[in-house]
């Protein structure tokens, strides 16, 4: 399962979650022209089998408009240190895995 972290999340998170979520990337490491537009990120994630992780409501709206793939993890909490983001992703690992394998779940909101 591969997570694609949006620009609004620190690139440092990727290294800290590699053991649990191998092959995850930060959007800045995709080769897309930066700053990448949301639709460009959406299409990249779709073509490369990523789950988008973001604070950005626009991905929620794209999910409602187009459905999955890609699936979206939407952080619904304010700016927090990198370690808190890592803790949240690890805490919700089972929910993320369920979402990844369940065709009825396109969006996971984490508070």
C-alpha positions in Angstrom: 0.0 0.0 0.0 1.5 3.3 -1.1 0.7 6.6 0.4 1.2 9.9 -1.5 1.7 12.8 0.9 0.4 16.1 -0.3 2.6 19.2 -0.2 0.9 20.4 3.0 2.5 17.5 4.9 6.2 17.4 5.7 8.3 15.2 3.5 10.0 13.9 6.7 6.9 11.8 7.4 7.7 9.5 4.5 10.9 8.2 6.0 9.2 7.6 9.3 6.4 5.5 7.9 8.4 3.4 5.3 8.4 0.3 7.5 4.6 0.3 7.6 3.7 1.9 4.3 6.5 1.0 1.9 6.9 2.8 -1.4 5.1 5.8 -0.1 6.2 9.2 -1.5 5.9 12.9 -0.9 4.4 14.8 -3.9 7.7 16.7 -4.3 9.5 13.4 -5.1 7.1 12.3 -7.9 8.7 14.3 -10.7 5.6 16.4 -11.2 6.2 20.1 -11.8 6.0 21.8 -8.4 3.9 23.2 -7.0 1.7 20.5 -8.5 -2.0 21.2 -9.0 -4.5 19.1 -7.2 -5.9 17.5 -10.4 -2.3 16.6 -11.5 -1.7 14.9 -8.2 -5.0 13.2 -8.5 -4.2 11.8 -11.9 -0.7 10.8 -10.8 -2.1 8.9 -7.8 -4.7 7.2 -10.0 -2.1 6.1 -12.5 0.4 4.9 -10.0 -1.9 3.2 -7.4 -1.4 5.7 -4.5 -3.7 6.7 -1.7 -3.5 10.5 -1.3 -2.9 11.8 2.2 -3.8 15.5 2.7 -5.2 18.3 4.7 -6.8 19.7 1.5 -10.5 19.7 1.2 -10.2 19.8 -2.6 -9.2 16.1 -2.6 -12.4 15.3 -0.7 -14.3 17.2 -3.4 -12.5 15.3 -6.2 -13.3 12.1 -4.5 -17.0 13.0 -4.4 -16.9 14.0 -8.1 -14.8 11.2 -9.6 -14.8 8.4 -7.0 -11.9 6.1 -6.5 -9.2 5.5 -7.5 -7.4 7.2 -5.9 -8.6 6.8 -2.4 -8.1 9.7 0.0 -7.0 10.1 3.6 -8.2 13.5 4.7 -6.7 14.9 7.9 -9.3 16.9 9.8 -7.1 18.2 12.5 -4.9 21.4 12.5 -1.2 21.8 11.9 0.7 19.5 14.2 4.3 18.3 14.4 5.6 15.7 12.0 5.7 13.0 14.8 2.0 13.5 15.5 1.2 12.9 11.8 3.3 9.8 11.9 1.5 8.6 15.1 -1.9 9.2 13.5 -1.0 7.2 10.4 0.3 4.3 12.4 -2.6 4.4 14.8 -5.1 4.2 11.9 -3.0 1.6 10.0 -5.8 -1.0 10.2 -8.4 1.5 9.0 -6.1 2.5 6.1 -5.6 -1.2 5.1 -9.4 -1.8 5.3 -10.0 1.3 3.1 -7.3 0.1 0.6 -9.0 -3.3 0.1 -12.7 -2.3 0.4 -14.2 -1.1 -2.8 -17.0 0.6 -0.8 -14.6 3.0 1.0 -13.1 5.8 -0.9 -12.3 8.3 1.9 -10.9 8.0 5.4 -11.2 11.1 7.6 -8.8 11.2 10.5 -9.5 13.5 13.4 
